[in-house]
Amino acid sequence: MLKNLPTTPQEIIAWTWPAIASYYQDLQSRPLSAATVDGWLADWSSVGERIQELYARLSVATSVNTADKEAEARMNAFLDGIFPNMMAAEQGLKEKLLASRLEPRGFEIPLRNMRAEADLFRQSNLALIADQQKLAIEFDKIYGAQTVKWEGQEITLTRLALNFQQPDRARREKAWQLKAERQLSDRKAINDLWGKFMEVRLRIAQNADQPGFREYTWVDRQRFDYTPEDCKSFAAAIEKVVVPAATRIYQKRKQALGLDVLRPWDLVDGWYSRPTPPAGVPQLKPFASIEELKSRISGIFHHVDPVLGGYFDRTLADGLTDLDNRKNKAPGAYCTSYTSIRKPFIFVNAVGTHDDVMTTLHESGHSFHIYETANIPYVHQLSVPMEFAEVASMGMELLASPYLTRANGGFYTEAEAAHARIEHLEGMILFWPFMAVVDLFQHWVYENPRAGAQPQACDQKWAELWDRFIPGVDYSGLEQVKVTGWHRKLHIHQVPFYYVEYGLAQLGAVQIFGNALHDQAKAVADYRKALSLGGMVTLPELFAAAGAKFAFDVPTVQKAVDLMESVVLELEKIK
């Protein structure tokens, strides 16, 4: 057993490569046999989980304050001085285990993954992968610094977007135009950064002897259970089934708002999602403080399942959340794992909206995954396909939705909750076409890397896909904002090809929701059972354990849309 491993967060953050290297050297020097492999794996896992936690804590520090130069320096030191050496050392241990031909029980999927990683690994790519992460930090810095003057105050764009929910259409338009103007002012900076991203990614694929970056990513993301063509089939099913359903939603809201056309400032997020509620529908104001958000979310989870409620309360008690929005905080939301202690950290930018409620439910679903896998012995068995990791989060949004009322510890009256659930379900329907745009755009970029590296060509392709999948919103006179939509989807820049997972996971989540309508207790039990499997079974098996089907076809998508539309019809009867 390895001795003197760091145990506190302070010790982990202070870990240096010379200290880390000694553990890898010890592991590499040991003989491997059927009698020793379990102990060897346990020690390897102890080192690996601490390095994962080191990266997670450094990443959290850079995102909670993008202006923190010390945190940025620590992250860069990790990326330059630890990450490449660690990757090489990890590769050596993977090769050692594979060469032994030992197959420890419960390690079949990790071994499959290691074989793929071994085939993909190139020493020459380590520095490039670190460079790619530095570019991702630069992307965060650009967007994290974006503020505007609004009514005499400097505010973030996230806070400005609260005005998109106001009934005053002129106010919504003014806010939308101001946000668009500020984002377009960084157009050159994002375009320049994009060229650097593309250069690094094409070099990574070339070094790994892959035909292109998409092929590299497919192996790197360990997508063993579906292909790029499956993604295109999924997009085709969305175009056939979901685009008409989304168009019906836009048409319904356009009529309710008394408009001839929907403009982007008529949408809740000012971009692609659900239209602004018509007059007479109260604006949801679920909480007045972050403490109230925490308390009511806890109440909801305790109604879904007492164990899940306990997990959330533990996260709060341990101080493992950062939920409020502020200047120099990175955009978006995430849940990461402090792996050595098997606990989550939840990051949100909450400003008092219903979207904040749903985002917190979503990220908490990820946190439940971390808790449910706490007893899995080896860190290598924790690697869950992102397509199912997002089932954990999206599934929780839907499982929690019946408990949004104050009577259940939540935020709303019965009528407000019905309205919120309608908005959620319709937002999910509207999401699928947007997801298809993002995914197909990336397929095009990396199938055509020369054109894909040219921002003008990217603008044109994005606009073409947008018009095809989202015909319900009028961008006349706003073409420059529309064509640069790919700038504002951080996944395209920071985690390429990580977006179809959301669409596939949403399909799984809706199926779990359908099960819960018939038997809530069993649906939650199946959900938790599937989470507890970690990464020890295949993606289709994870979906099956949760009571869902992993699929891309028209009938599965049609059944999901029919279910969602039927629930919306029932909720519309609540006044």
C-alpha positions as CSV (number, residue, x, y, z in Angstrom):
1,M,0.0,0.0,0.0
2,L,1.3,3.4,-0.9
3,K,2.2,5.7,2.0
4,N,2.1,9.4,2.6
5,L,-0.4,10.3,0.0
6,P,-2.0,13.7,0.4
7,T,-5.3,13.7,2.2
8,T,-6.4,17.3,2.6
9,P,-7.4,19.7,-0.2
10,Q,-4.5,21.9,0.7
11,E,-2.0,19.0,0.4
12,I,-3.6,17.9,-2.9
13,I,-3.4,21.4,-4.4
14,A,0.2,21.6,-3.3
15,W,1.2,18.3,-4.9
16,T,4.2,18.6,-7.2
17,W,5.3,16.4,-10.0
18,P,8.5,15.0,-8.3
19,A,6.3,13.8,-5.4
20,I,3.7,12.3,-7.8
21,A,6.3,10.7,-10.0
22,S,7.6,8.6,-7.1
23,Y,4.3,6.8,-6.8
24,Y,4.1,6.1,-10.5
25,Q,7.7,4.7,-10.4
26,D,6.7,2.4,-7.5
27,L,3.6,1.1,-9.4
28,Q,5.6,0.7,-12.6
29,S,8.3,-1.4,-10.8
30,R,6.0,-3.9,-9.1
31,P,5.4,-7.3,-10.6
32,L,1.8,-8.0,-11.7
33,S,0.1,-11.3,-11.1
34,A,-3.4,-12.6,-10.4
35,A,-2.5,-12.5,-6.7
36,T,-1.2,-8.9,-6.7
37,V,-3.4,-7.1,-9.3
38,D,-6.2,-6.1,-6.9
39,G,-3.8,-4.3,-4.5
40,W,-1.9,-2.7,-7.4
41,L,-5.1,-1.4,-8.9
42,A,-6.2,0.0,-5.5
43,D,-2.9,1.9,-5.2
44,W,-3.1,3.1,-8.8
45,S,-6.6,4.3,-8.1
46,S,-5.5,6.2,-5.0
47,V,-3.0,8.2,-7.0
48,G,-5.3,8.7,-10.0
49,E,-8.3,10.0,-7.9
50,R,-6.1,12.5,-6.2
51,I,-4.7,13.8,-9.5
52,Q,-8.3,14.1,-10.8
53,E,-9.2,16.0,-7.7
54,L,-6.2,18.3,-8.1
55,Y,-7.3,19.2,-11.6
56,A,-10.9,19.7,-10.4
57,R,-10.0,22.0,-7.6
58,L,-7.7,24.0,-9.8
59,S,-10.4,24.2,-12.5
60,V,-13.0,25.4,-9.9
61,A,-10.6,28.1,-8.7
62,T,-10.3,29.5,-12.3
63,S,-14.0,29.5,-12.9
64,V,-15.3,30.9,-9.6
65,N,-13.0,33.9,-10.4
66,T,-11.7,34.3,-13.9
67,A,-9.7,37.3,-12.8
68,D,-7.8,35.4,-10.2
69,K,-4.2,35.5,-11.6
70,E,-2.9,33.2,-9.0
71,A,-5.5,30.5,-9.7
72,E,-4.7,30.8,-13.4
73,A,-1.0,30.5,-12.8
74,R,-1.6,27.3,-10.7
75,M,-3.7,25.9,-13.5
76,N,-1.1,26.7,-16.1
77,A,1.6,25.2,-13.9
78,F,-0.5,22.0,-13.7
79,L,-1.1,21.9,-17.4
80,D,2.6,22.5,-18.2
81,G,4.4,20.7,-15.4
82,I,2.1,17.9,-14.2
83,F,-0.4,17.0,-16.8
84,P,1.9,15.9,-19.6
85,N,4.1,13.8,-17.2
86,M,1.0,12.3,-15.6
87,M,-0.5,11.3,-18.9
88,A,2.7,9.6,-19.9
89,A,3.0,7.8,-16.6
90,E,-0.7,6.8,-16.8
91,Q,-0.1,5.4,-20.2
92,G,2.8,3.3,-18.9
93,L,0.6,1.7,-16.3
94,K,-2.1,1.0,-18.8
95,E,0.3,-0.7,-21.1
96,K,1.7,-2.7,-18.1
97,L,-1.8,-3.9,-17.2
98,L,-2.7,-4.7,-20.8
99,A,0.5,-6.6,-21.3
100,S,-0.2,-8.7,-18.3
101,R,-3.4,-10.0,-20.0
102,L,-5.0,-10.0,-16.5
103,E,-8.7,-9.3,-16.5
104,P,-9.8,-8.3,-13.0
105,R,-13.5,-8.8,-12.2
106,G,-15.6,-5.8,-12.9
107,F,-12.8,-4.3,-15.0
108,E,-14.0,-5.4,-18.5
109,I,-15.2,-2.0,-19.6
110,P,-12.2,-0.1,-18.1
111,L,-9.9,-2.5,-20.0
112,R,-11.8,-1.9,-23.2
113,N,-11.4,1.8,-22.7
114,M,-7.7,1.5,-21.9
115,R,-7.1,-0.4,-25.1
116,A,-8.6,2.4,-27.0
117,E,-6.6,5.0,-25.1
118,A,-3.4,3.0,-25.6
119,D,-4.1,3.0,-29.4
120,L,-4.7,6.8,-29.4
121,F,-1.9,7.9,-27.0
122,R,1.0,9.9,-28.5
123,Q,3.6,11.6,-26.4
124,S,3.7,14.4,-28.9
125,N,0.1,15.3,-28.1
126,L,0.5,16.0,-24.4
127,A,1.6,19.5,-24.8
128,L,-1.0,20.2,-27.5
129,I,-3.8,18.9,-25.2
130,A,-2.6,21.3,-22.5
131,D,-2.5,24.1,-25.1
132,Q,-6.1,23.3,-26.0
133,Q,-7.1,23.6,-22.3
134,K,-5.4,27.0,-22.1
135,L,-7.4,28.2,-25.1
136,A,-10.5,27.1,-23.3
137,I,-9.5,29.2,-20.4
138,E,-9.1,32.2,-22.8
139,F,-12.6,31.6,-24.1
140,D,-13.9,31.8,-20.5
141,K,-12.0,35.0,-19.9
142,I,-13.5,36.7,-23.0
143,Y,-17.1,35.9,-22.0
144,G,-16.5,36.2,-18.2
145,A,-15.4,39.8,-18.8
146,Q,-18.5,40.8,-20.8
147,T,-20.6,43.4,-18.9
148,V,-22.8,46.3,-20.0
149,K,-24.1,49.5,-18.6
150,W,-27.8,49.2,-17.8
151,E,-29.8,51.8,-16.1
152,G,-26.7,53.4,-14.6
153,Q,-25.1,50.1,-13.4
154,E,-22.5,47.8,-14.7
155,I,-24.0,44.3,-14.8
156,T,-23.2,40.9,-16.3
157,L,-24.9,39.7,-19.5
158,T,-26.6,37.0,-17.3
159,R,-28.3,39.6,-15.2
160,L,-29.1,41.6,-18.3
161,A,-30.9,38.6,-19.7
162,L,-33.5,38.8,-16.8
163,N,-35.1,41.5,-18.9
164,F,-36.0,38.9,-21.6
165,Q,-38.8,37.7,-19.3
166,Q,-40.3,41.2,-18.8
167,P,-43.8,41.8,-20.4
168,D,-42.6,45.2,-21.9
169,R,-41.5,44.2,-25.4
170,A,-39.6,47.4,-26.0
171,R,-37.6,46.8,-22.8
172,R,-36.9,43.2,-24.0
173,E,-35.7,44.4,-27.3
174,K,-33.5,47.1,-25.8
175,A,-31.8,44.5,-23.5
176,W,-31.4,42.0,-26.3
177,Q,-29.8,44.5,-28.7
178,L,-27.4,45.7,-25.9
179,K,-26.4,42.1,-25.2
180,A,-25.9,41.3,-28.9
181,E,-23.9,44.5,-29.4
182,R,-21.6,43.6,-26.5
183,Q,-21.1,40.0,-27.7
184,L,-20.4,41.1,-31.3
185,S,-17.7,43.4,-30.1
186,D,-15.7,40.3,-29.3
187,R,-16.3,38.8,-32.7
188,K,-12.7,39.1,-33.8
189,A,-11.3,37.8,-30.5
190,I,-13.5,34.7,-30.8
191,N,-12.7,34.2,-34.5
192,D,-9.0,34.5,-33.7
193,L,-9.3,32.0,-30.9
194,W,-11.2,29.6,-33.1
195,G,-8.3,29.5,-35.6
196,K,-6.0,28.5,-32.8
197,F,-8.4,25.8,-31.6
198,M,-8.7,24.3,-35.1
199,E,-4.9,24.3,-35.6
200,V,-4.2,22.5,-32.4
201,R,-7.0,20.0,-32.9
202,L,-5.9,19.1,-36.4
203,R,-2.4,18.6,-35.2
204,I,-3.6,16.3,-32.4
205,A,-5.6,14.1,-34.8
206,Q,-2.6,14.0,-37.2
207,N,-0.2,13.0,-34.5
208,A,-2.6,10.2,-33.4
209,D,-2.7,8.8,-37.0
210,Q,-6.4,9.5,-37.2
211,P,-8.1,10.6,-40.5
212,G,-9.5,13.7,-38.8
213,F,-10.4,15.3,-35.5
214,R,-13.9,13.7,-35.4
215,E,-12.4,10.2,-35.7
216,Y,-9.9,11.1,-33.0
217,T,-12.7,12.5,-30.7
218,W,-14.8,9.4,-31.3
219,V,-12.1,7.2,-29.8
220,D,-11.1,9.8,-27.2
221,R,-14.7,10.0,-26.0
222,Q,-15.0,6.2,-26.1
223,R,-18.0,6.2,-28.3
224,F,-18.2,2.4,-28.8
225,D,-22.0,2.1,-29.0
226,Y,-22.8,4.6,-31.8
227,T,-21.4,6.2,-34.9
228,P,-21.4,9.6,-36.6
229,E,-24.0,8.2,-39.0
230,D,-26.2,7.4,-36.0
231,C,-25.9,11.1,-35.0
232,K,-27.1,12.1,-38.4
233,S,-30.0,9.6,-38.2
234,F,-30.9,11.2,-34.9
235,A,-30.9,14.6,-36.5
236,A,-33.1,13.4,-39.3
237,A,-35.6,12.0,-36.8
238,I,-35.6,15.3,-35.0
239,E,-36.1,17.2,-38.3
240,K,-39.1,14.9,-39.1
241,V,-40.8,14.7,-35.7
242,V,-39.6,17.5,-33.5
243,V,-39.2,20.5,-35.8
244,P,-43.0,20.4,-36.6
245,A,-43.7,20.1,-32.8
246,A,-41.4,23.0,-32.1
247,T,-43.1,25.0,-34.8
248,R,-46.5,24.4,-33.2
249,I,-45.1,25.7,-29.9
250,Y,-43.8,28.9,-31.6
251,Q,-47.1,29.3,-33.4
252,K,-49.1,28.9,-30.2
253,R,-47.1,31.5,-28.4
254,K,-47.0,33.9,-31.3
255,Q,-50.8,33.9,-31.2
256,A,-50.9,34.2,-27.4
257,L,-48.6,37.2,-27.6
258,G,-50.6,38.8,-30.4
259,L,-47.6,39.0,-32.7
260,D,-47.3,38.5,-36.5
261,V,-43.8,37.1,-36.0
262,L,-41.6,36.0,-33.1
263,R,-38.4,38.0,-32.8
264,P,-35.4,36.8,-30.6
265,W,-36.3,39.2,-27.8
266,D,-39.6,37.4,-27.6
267,L,-37.8,34.3,-26.3
268,V,-37.1,33.7,-22.6
269,D,-33.3,33.4,-23.1
270,G,-33.2,35.7,-26.1
271,W,-31.8,33.0,-28.3
272,Y,-33.6,29.8,-29.3
273,S,-35.8,28.7,-26.4
274,R,-39.4,29.0,-25.3
275,P,-41.2,32.2,-26.1
276,T,-41.8,34.9,-23.4
277,P,-45.1,34.2,-21.6
278,P,-48.1,36.2,-22.8
279,A,-49.7,39.0,-20.8
280,G,-51.6,37.7,-17.8
281,V,-49.1,34.8,-17.1
282,P,-47.2,35.8,-13.9
283,Q,-43.4,36.0,-14.2
284,L,-42.0,33.3,-12.0
285,K,-39.9,34.7,-9.2
286,P,-39.0,31.5,-7.3
287,F,-36.5,32.8,-4.8
288,A,-35.1,36.0,-3.4
289,S,-31.8,34.7,-2.1
290,I,-29.4,31.8,-2.6
291,E,-30.2,30.4,0.8
292,E,-33.9,30.2,-0.2
293,L,-32.9,28.4,-3.4
294,K,-30.9,25.9,-1.4
295,S,-33.7,25.3,1.1
296,R,-36.4,24.8,-1.4
297,I,-34.4,22.6,-3.7
298,S,-33.7,20.4,-0.6
299,G,-37.4,20.2,0.1
300,I,-38.1,19.0,-3.5
301,F,-35.4,16.3,-3.4
302,H,-36.7,15.0,-0.1
303,H,-40.1,14.4,-1.8
304,V,-38.5,12.7,-4.8
305,D,-36.5,10.4,-2.5
306,P,-35.2,10.8,1.0
307,V,-31.8,9.4,0.2
308,L,-31.3,11.9,-2.7
309,G,-32.5,14.7,-0.4
310,G,-29.8,13.6,2.1
311,Y,-27.2,13.8,-0.6
312,F,-28.1,17.4,-1.4
313,D,-28.1,18.4,2.2
314,R,-24.7,16.9,2.7
315,T,-23.4,18.9,-0.3
316,L,-24.7,22.1,1.3
317,A,-23.3,21.2,4.7
318,D,-19.9,20.6,3.3
319,G,-19.8,23.9,1.5
320,L,-19.6,22.3,-1.9
321,T,-21.6,24.8,-3.9
322,D,-21.1,28.2,-5.6
323,L,-24.5,29.2,-6.9
324,D,-24.7,33.0,-7.3
325,N,-23.8,35.1,-10.4
326,R,-21.2,37.8,-10.2
327,K,-18.7,39.6,-12.3
328,N,-15.6,37.6,-13.3
329,K,-17.3,34.3,-12.6
330,A,-17.2,32.0,-15.6
331,P,-20.5,31.5,-17.5
332,G,-22.6,28.4,-17.4
333,A,-23.0,25.7,-14.8
334,Y,-21.4,22.4,-14.0
335,C,-20.9,19.7,-11.4
336,T,-17.4,18.3,-10.9
337,S,-16.1,15.6,-8.6
338,Y,-13.5,15.8,-5.9
339,T,-12.7,12.2,-6.5
340,S,-10.5,11.2,-3.6
341,I,-13.3,12.1,-1.2
342,R,-16.1,11.0,-3.7
343,K,-18.0,14.3,-3.2
344,P,-19.3,16.8,-5.8
345,F,-18.9,20.5,-6.3
346,I,-21.9,22.3,-7.9
347,F,-21.4,25.5,-9.8
348,V,-24.3,27.7,-11.0
349,N,-24.9,31.3,-12.0
350,A,-28.2,31.9,-10.3
351,V,-30.0,35.3,-10.5
352,G,-33.5,34.5,-9.3
353,T,-35.1,32.8,-12.3
354,H,-36.9,29.5,-12.9
355,D,-34.0,28.6,-15.1
356,D,-31.8,28.7,-12.0
357,V,-34.1,26.3,-10.3
358,M,-33.9,23.8,-13.2
359,T,-30.2,24.3,-13.6
360,T,-29.7,23.5,-9.9
361,L,-31.9,20.4,-10.2
362,H,-29.8,19.4,-13.2
363,E,-26.4,19.8,-11.7
364,S,-27.6,18.1,-8.5
365,G,-28.5,15.1,-10.7
366,H,-24.9,14.9,-11.6
367,S,-23.9,15.1,-7.9
368,F,-26.2,12.2,-7.1
369,H,-24.2,10.1,-9.6
370,I,-21.1,10.9,-7.6
371,Y,-22.7,9.8,-4.4
372,E,-24.2,6.7,-5.8
373,T,-20.8,5.5,-7.1
374,A,-19.0,6.3,-3.9
375,N,-18.4,2.6,-3.1
376,I,-17.0,1.6,-6.5
377,P,-13.5,0.5,-5.7
378,Y,-11.4,1.8,-8.6
379,V,-11.3,5.3,-10.1
380,H,-11.1,3.6,-13.6
381,Q,-14.7,2.2,-13.0
382,L,-16.1,5.7,-12.4
383,S,-15.8,6.8,-16.1
384,V,-19.4,7.0,-17.2
385,P,-20.3,7.7,-20.8
386,M,-21.5,11.3,-21.0
387,E,-24.6,10.2,-22.8
388,F,-25.7,8.5,-19.6
389,A,-24.2,11.0,-17.2
390,E,-26.6,13.5,-18.7
391,V,-29.5,11.1,-18.1
392,A,-28.6,11.5,-14.4
393,S,-29.1,15.3,-14.6
394,M,-32.0,15.6,-17.1
395,G,-33.8,12.7,-15.5
396,M,-33.7,14.5,-12.2
397,E,-35.2,17.6,-13.7
398,L,-38.2,15.6,-14.8
399,L,-38.4,13.4,-11.7
400,A,-38.4,16.5,-9.5
401,S,-40.9,18.4,-11.6
402,P,-44.1,17.2,-9.8
403,Y,-42.7,18.6,-6.6
404,L,-42.2,22.2,-7.6
405,T,-45.2,23.4,-5.6
406,R,-44.9,25.0,-2.2
407,A,-47.0,22.2,-0.7
408,N,-44.1,19.9,-1.6
409,G,-41.4,22.2,-0.2
410,G,-40.9,23.9,-3.6
411,F,-41.3,27.3,-5.1
412,Y,-44.8,27.8,-6.6
413,T,-48.6,27.7,-6.4
414,E,-50.3,24.9,-8.4
415,A,-50.9,27.2,-11.3
416,E,-47.4,28.6,-11.3
417,A,-45.9,25.1,-11.1
418,A,-48.1,23.9,-14.0
419,H,-46.9,26.9,-16.0
420,A,-43.2,26.1,-15.1
421,R,-43.6,22.5,-16.1
422,I,-45.2,23.4,-19.4
423,E,-42.3,25.8,-20.1
424,H,-39.9,23.0,-19.2
425,L,-41.4,20.4,-21.4
426,E,-41.8,22.7,-24.3
427,G,-38.3,23.9,-23.8
428,M,-37.1,20.4,-24.1
429,I,-38.9,19.9,-27.3
430,L,-37.4,23.2,-28.6
431,F,-33.9,22.0,-27.4
432,W,-33.7,19.0,-29.7
433,P,-33.6,21.1,-33.0
434,F,-31.0,23.4,-31.4
435,M,-29.0,20.3,-30.4
436,A,-29.2,19.1,-34.0
437,V,-27.8,22.4,-35.3
438,V,-24.9,22.3,-32.8
439,D,-24.1,18.7,-33.6
440,L,-24.4,18.8,-37.4
441,F,-22.4,22.1,-37.4
442,Q,-19.5,20.2,-35.7
443,H,-19.7,17.3,-38.1
444,W,-19.5,19.7,-41.0
445,V,-16.5,21.6,-39.4
446,Y,-14.4,18.5,-39.0
447,E,-15.5,16.8,-42.2
448,N,-14.4,20.0,-43.9
449,P,-11.5,21.2,-41.7
450,R,-10.2,23.8,-44.2
451,A,-13.5,25.6,-44.5
452,G,-14.3,24.8,-40.8
453,A,-11.3,26.8,-39.8
454,Q,-12.6,29.9,-41.6
455,P,-15.0,31.9,-39.4
456,Q,-16.9,33.3,-42.4
457,A,-17.6,29.7,-43.7
458,C,-18.7,28.7,-40.2
459,D,-21.1,31.7,-40.1
460,Q,-22.7,30.6,-43.4
461,K,-23.0,26.9,-42.3
462,W,-24.5,27.9,-38.9
463,A,-27.1,30.1,-40.6
464,E,-28.0,27.4,-43.1
465,L,-28.6,24.8,-40.3
466,W,-30.4,27.4,-38.2
467,D,-32.9,28.2,-40.9
468,R,-33.5,24.5,-41.5
469,F,-34.1,23.4,-37.9
470,I,-35.4,26.6,-36.2
471,P,-37.8,28.3,-38.7
472,G,-40.1,29.8,-36.1
473,V,-38.1,32.9,-35.1
474,D,-37.5,35.9,-37.4
475,Y,-34.0,37.3,-37.5
476,S,-34.6,39.8,-40.3
477,G,-32.1,42.6,-39.9
478,L,-30.2,40.7,-37.3
479,E,-28.2,38.4,-39.6
480,Q,-24.8,39.1,-38.0
481,V,-26.1,38.0,-34.6
482,K,-27.7,34.9,-36.1
483,V,-24.7,33.8,-38.1
484,T,-22.4,34.1,-35.1
485,G,-24.5,31.9,-32.9
486,W,-21.8,29.3,-32.9
487,H,-19.6,31.8,-31.0
488,R,-22.0,31.6,-28.1
489,K,-22.2,27.8,-27.7
490,L,-19.2,27.1,-25.4
491,H,-19.3,23.3,-26.1
492,I,-18.2,24.0,-29.7
493,H,-15.1,25.8,-28.5
494,Q,-14.2,24.1,-25.2
495,V,-15.5,20.5,-25.5
496,P,-16.0,19.7,-29.2
497,F,-18.6,17.1,-30.1
498,Y,-19.9,17.2,-26.5
499,Y,-23.5,18.1,-27.3
500,V,-25.3,15.2,-28.9
501,E,-25.0,13.6,-25.5
502,Y,-27.6,16.0,-24.2
503,G,-30.0,15.1,-27.0
504,L,-29.6,11.4,-26.4
505,A,-29.8,11.7,-22.7
506,Q,-32.9,13.8,-22.9
507,L,-34.5,11.0,-24.9
508,G,-33.6,8.6,-22.1
509,A,-34.8,11.0,-19.4
510,V,-38.2,11.4,-21.0
511,Q,-38.6,7.6,-21.0
512,I,-37.7,7.6,-17.3
513,F,-40.3,10.3,-16.8
514,G,-42.9,8.2,-18.6
515,N,-42.1,5.3,-16.3
516,A,-42.5,7.6,-13.3
517,L,-46.0,8.6,-14.4
518,H,-47.0,5.0,-13.9
519,D,-44.8,4.1,-10.9
520,Q,-42.7,6.9,-9.4
521,A,-41.1,4.7,-6.7
522,K,-39.9,2.1,-9.2
523,A,-38.7,4.7,-11.7
524,V,-36.6,6.4,-9.0
525,A,-35.3,3.1,-7.8
526,D,-34.3,2.1,-11.4
527,Y,-32.7,5.5,-11.8
528,R,-30.6,5.1,-8.7
529,K,-29.6,1.6,-9.6
530,A,-28.4,2.7,-13.0
531,L,-26.4,5.5,-11.5
532,S,-24.7,3.1,-9.1
533,L,-23.3,1.0,-11.9
534,G,-20.8,3.8,-12.8
535,G,-18.9,2.9,-15.9
536,M,-18.9,-0.9,-15.4
537,V,-21.4,-1.8,-18.2
538,T,-22.1,-0.6,-21.7
539,L,-24.1,2.5,-22.6
540,P,-27.2,0.5,-23.8
541,E,-27.0,-1.5,-20.6
542,L,-27.0,1.7,-18.5
543,F,-30.1,2.9,-20.3
544,A,-31.8,-0.4,-19.9
545,A,-31.0,-0.5,-16.2
546,A,-32.7,2.9,-15.9
547,G,-35.8,1.6,-17.7
548,A,-35.0,3.3,-21.1
549,K,-34.0,2.4,-24.6
550,F,-30.8,3.8,-26.2
551,A,-32.0,4.8,-29.7
552,F,-31.9,7.2,-32.6
553,D,-34.9,6.3,-34.6
554,V,-38.1,8.1,-35.5
555,P,-40.5,5.8,-33.5
556,T,-38.6,6.4,-30.2
557,V,-38.5,10.1,-30.8
558,Q,-42.1,10.2,-31.8
559,K,-43.2,8.3,-28.6
560,A,-41.3,10.8,-26.5
561,V,-42.8,13.9,-28.2
562,D,-46.3,12.4,-28.0
563,L,-45.8,11.8,-24.2
564,M,-44.5,15.4,-23.6
565,E,-47.3,17.0,-25.6
566,S,-49.9,14.9,-23.8
567,V,-48.6,16.0,-20.4
568,V,-48.6,19.7,-21.6
569,L,-52.3,19.3,-22.5
570,E,-53.1,18.1,-19.0
571,L,-51.1,20.8,-17.3
572,E,-52.8,23.5,-19.4
573,K,-56.1,22.5,-17.7
574,I,-54.7,23.8,-14.3
575,K,-55.6,27.4,-13.7
